Amino acid sequence: MNSILLENITVVTMDDSRKVIENAYVAVKGSTISYIGTEKPNGDFDVCISGEKKIVMPGLVNTHAHLAMTLLRSYADDMNLQDWLFKKIFPFEDTLDGGKIAEGSIIGIDEMLASGTTCFNDMYFFEKETAKIAVQKGIRAVLSEGINFDGYDRKIKLTEEMLEEFGNEELISLAIAPHAIYTCSNELLKDCAGYAKKNGLLIHTHLAETQTEFDDCMKEHGITPTEYMESTGMFENRTVAAHCVVMTDRDLKILKEYNVSVAHNVVSNLKLASGVAPIPKMIEMEINVSLGTDGASSNNNLDMFEEMKISAILHKGITLNPTVMDAWTVLKMATVNGAKALGFDNLGVLKAGYLADMIVLDFSAPHLTPNHNTVSNLVYSASGSDVEYTIVGGKIVYNR
């Protein structure tokens, strides 16, 4: 059994007490955390890491990604969403095959591990190839074949093949991912909802991303995208809805009623000028809000630290209220809330018995000095490049 000891380190536990423990020890046995405290634990360890001027925290959870879109990084920038998607992205994606998806997945996973992401929720194509790379690299992944237009039967078959191949793989979970209301028929959405319910799978979808989507839905169906999706039975499953930019008060009540988790993709939404989701209002209503990067074609990176900072400062500026989206709230979105959205009850917090998915940051850099408030520095000053170690399931999978 592999074992790791972090010595004399500052621990950001992310538990409800907001506890930050100075000069602490964190012990890992196998895939789980065995001890956290200020007394050095007994026993020998395979790896000991000195924590002087270092911080350990839960790994970041990216709840909305299209991983292999790293292949489209800088390919189609400075365009509106509809033109970007239908004129550039969809035609490019028609050229992809399993080999290219594997290549893009390697790039994306390397980028995420190096910047502190230990778990990601992905919707794309040829996900079997992504699963193989995820297992090889040692990252935790929730994977789903993006379903759109008339691709239901083929994508369900691929999902079933993955369930058979990776059903016992600890790092891999599967989901059902109807792309959006404007790329899926009503019947297809209902079929996806039914399949997910029958098999106990997460639903991962895009929702109310733009004003155009909202207006078109109102014109065609007389109801909002959220109301339309509710009518298909989608929300009767655990659901992660990405974006949720254009929302009415009733839409927000629907998300709350069905315990839908929102994946906030602030950088992508800003870059595509899709708008700003009403995140402070969602948080006030106790809707579970997590963070996602979206794909590298619309972000254009997978750095969750950047996502945290911009999420915090944008909403302060929009609301003219510097107290909203405080550092703790945003850090919780990137860890605790992300784990909750994906259905993990032993992730997102550093606690004995929980999975040892954690990251160590070097706080000796000038831009992190002095450190008057560790949580504030993590959100407002740190970047993915400050990550020194990434540990998933008790294994060191990245060391700078």
N, C-alpha and C positions, 0 to 999 in steps of 0.2 A: 504494500500500500504506500503510495507516494505521500510525503508529508512536507509541509512548508511552515516556517515560522517567520513572521514579521516582527522585528524587535524595535522597541523604543520609537514607535510610529504614532502619528496623530490619526485617529480613527473617526471618520464621519459615518456613523452607523445608519442614518436615515430612518431610525425608529421614531415612534410618535413623540418621544420625549425630546426630540431634536438633539440627542446626545452627541457631543464631540469629545472624545477621550484623548487626552494628551499622554505622551510617553507610555503607550499601551503595547500589548502583545496580542497578535492574532495568530492562532494556530489552525492549520488545515490538515485534516487527515482524510485521505482519499478524495472524494468529490465534495465534501462538506466542511463547513467551519466547525471546529471542535471546541474552540475557546477564544474569548475576547476578555481582556482584563488588564490590570496594571501589575499583576504578579507574573513573573516568568513561569510558564508551565514546565513541568518535569518532562523528561524524556529526550530522546535524540530525534533530530529532524534531517531529512534528506537535503533540504535547502533552507538556509537562513539568510534573510534580507535585512540589512540595517535600515532602520526607518528615520535616521537623522535628517531633518528638514524635508521629510516626505509625508505625504497624505495617502491614506488608503480609504477607498469608498466603494460602494457597489458599482458594478459595471453598468454602463449606460445601455438603455433599451431603446432601440430605434423601431418605432411601431409602424412606420410606413416607408417602404423602400421598393425600388425596382433595380435590384443590385446590378445586373449586367448592363444597365444603361450607362455604366462607366464608359462603354464603347462609344457612346454618343456625347461624351463630355466636350463642350464647346462646338458641337456640330450644328446646333440651331439655336442661336441666342437672339435676344432682343426682338421677340415676336409675341403676338397675343396667343392665348392658349389654343383657340380653335385652329388657326393657321399653323401654329407650331405642331399640333397633334396630327391634323389630317393631311397637311402638305409635306411635312418633313419626317415626323416620328413614325407614323404608321407605315409609310413606304420603306423607310430604312429597316424597320422591324420585319418586314416581309422577306428581307434578305438573310435574316439570322438563322443559324442552325445550331445544333448542340455543341459543336466545337467552338463557335464564337461565344456562345453563352458561357461555356467553361472559362474561356479566356477573360471575359468581362467579370465573371464571378471571382476569379483569382485576384484581379485588380481591386475589386470592391471589398473583398474580405480582408485583404492585406491593409487597405486603407482604414477600414473600420477597427481592426484589432490595434493598429498603430495609434488610433485616436480615441481609444477607450470604450468602444462599443463591444459588448460581450454577447448581445442577443439582438436579432433583427427579425422583423416581420416583412416578408417579401412577396410581391405579386409580379410574376413575369412569365416567361416561356421556357420550355425545356428545363423545368425546375429539378428534374432528376440530376442533371449535370451540376446545378448549384448545390444540391444536397451532397453530392460526392465531394465537392470542394470544401463545403462546410465541415464535413466529418474529417477530412484530411487536415484542414487548418485548425480544427478544434473550436469552432465558434458555435453558439447555440442559435438555431434558426427555426422560424415558423414559415413554412413555404406553401405557396398556392399558385396553381396555374391560372393566369389571367384568362377569364372567360368573356368573350364578346361575340357579337353578331350571331353566327350560327355554329359556334364551336363547342356547344355543350357536351354532346356525346363523346367527342374525341378527348376533351379535357377531363371529363369524369373518368374515362378509361385510363388516362395518364395518372390521375390522382389515385386510382385504385392500384395501379402498378407500383406507385410510390409507397402506398400504405403497406403493400406486401413486402417491398424491399427494405423500407426503413422503419417499419412499424415498431421494431424493438430497439431502434437506435436512440439512445438517451438524448442526443443533441438535436434531433430532428422531430418537429411536430408539423402537422399538415392542416391546411385551411381550405375553404372554398372561396373563390374570388371573382364574383361577377363584377366586371370592370366599372360600369356606371349605368344609370338609367338611360342615357342617350346612346349607348352601344349595346344594350341588352333589351330584348323584347320583354313584355310583361310575363309571358309564359316562361321564358328562360329564367327570369328572376325568381319566379315561384318554384321552378324546378330546383334551382340552387338552394333556396330556402329549405325545401323539403329534404334534399339530400343531406344538407348540413345537419338538420334536426335528427334525421334517421341515424346518422353516423357520429353524432356528438362533436361536430367540427366547428371551429370558429368561422365566421363570415368576415371577409376582408374586402372592403369596397371603397369607391370614391363617392362622395356625396356633396351636392350643393357647392361645387368648387367655384363657379362663376355666376355672374348675373345673367349671362346668356343661357346657361343651363336652367336657371331658375325661371326666366321669362319664357323659354320654349316649353317648359313643363306646364307652366300655368296656362299658356295658350293652347296646348294640345290636350291637356287632361283636366284643367280647371283646378288643380291642386298643386302644392309645392313639391319639390323633389323628395323632401323628407316624408311628407304625407303619402306620396306615391309609393315610396319604398316600404313604408309601414304597411300599406295595403297588400303588398305581395307576401307578407309573412316573414320577411328577412329578419326583422328585429326580434323575432321569437327565439333566435339563436344568439349566443354571445357574438357581438358584432364590434368590429373596429371600423369606424367610418372616417376616412381621411378627408381633411380640408374643412368641410362644414362652414364655409365662408358666408354664404347668403342664407340667413336663418331668420324666421319669424319667431315671435314669442311662443306660438303654438308648436313650432318645430322643436324648440328647445325643451318644451314640456314632454314631447314625444320621446326625445333622446333620454330624458331623465326617467320617464315611465318605464322604458324598456332596458334601462341600464346600458345603453349604448356608450362605448368608449370612443372619444374623439381623438384622432391623431392630428395634432397641430403641425403644419408644415410651413412655418412662417417664411423661410427664405425662398422656397419655391413659389409660394403665393405672391410674394413681393416681386420677384423677378419676372413672373408672368403677368404681373399687374392684375391678378385675380381678385384682390381685395384683402381685407383683414377680418379674420374670424372673430366673433364676439367672445373671446376666451375669458376675460374677467367675469362676464355675466354667467358663462357656463360654470366657472369655478364657484361663484356665489350660489348657484343652484345645486352644487355638489355633483355635477356631471364629471365623470372621470376623464380628465384630459391628459394625454400623453404627448410625446414629441416624436416627430419623424423628419427625415431629411428629404423624402421623396427621392427621385432618381438624380444621378449626377448630370443628367442632361438638362435639368431645370433648377439646379441648386448653386453651384456646380461641383460641390464636394459632399462628403459624407461625415463632416465634422459636427458631432452633436454638441460640442462646447460652443461653437459658433451659433448653433440653433438656440441654445439656452440664452445666450446673451441677447441676441436680437429679439427673441420672444419677450424677454423681460423689458427691454428698453422701448420697444415699439409700442407696446400697450400702455406704458406710462405716458408716452407722447400722445397717443390717440385719445386717451381719456383725460389728459392733463392732470393726472393724479400720480405722483411719484411713489405712492404707497402700494399700488396694485402690482401684482406679479413680483412680489419680493423674492429675494434669492432662494430662500428655503422652498417656497412654492414651486419655483421653476426647477430646482434640483430634484424635487419630489416628482415632478412631471416626467423627468428623464430617467427615473429609476423606479420608485415604488409604483407610480401610476402606470408606467409601461408594463411592468410585470403583471399588475392586476388586469390590464387590458387584454393581455395574451393568455390569461388563465393560470399563471404561476402563483402559487401560494407559498413558495419557499425561495423567493428571488426578490431582489430589489432592496433588501435590507441586510446589513452585516449583523448576523446573529447566530449563536451556536445552534447547529442543526440545519441551518439554511445552506443552500448550494454555494460553493465557494467560487462565485463569479464576482471578481473584484478587480479594481485597477489601482495602481500606485502612481502618484504624480510627484515629480521633483519640484519642490517649492523653494529651491535655492536661487532660481532665476531672478534677475532684476525686476521683471514685470510682476513678480509675485512677492516682492519684498517692499515694505514690511508686511507681515500677515496679522493685521488687527482682527480680522474676521475670516475664518477659514471658508465658511459657506459662501460669503460674498466674493472672496477671491476666486473660488471655483467657478462661479457664474459670470462674474464681470471681468476677470483678469486672465483666467487660464485659457489655454487652447489645447487642441488635440495633441499638439507636438510636445506638450509637457508630460505626457504619459510615458512612464519608464517601464512598467510591467503591466501586462494584461493576463489575468488568470481566469480560466473558464473551467468549471467542474474540477477545481483543484489542480489543474495543470497550467504551467506557465506557457502561454501560446504566443506571447510577444515580449521581447526584452530589447529595449532601445540600445 
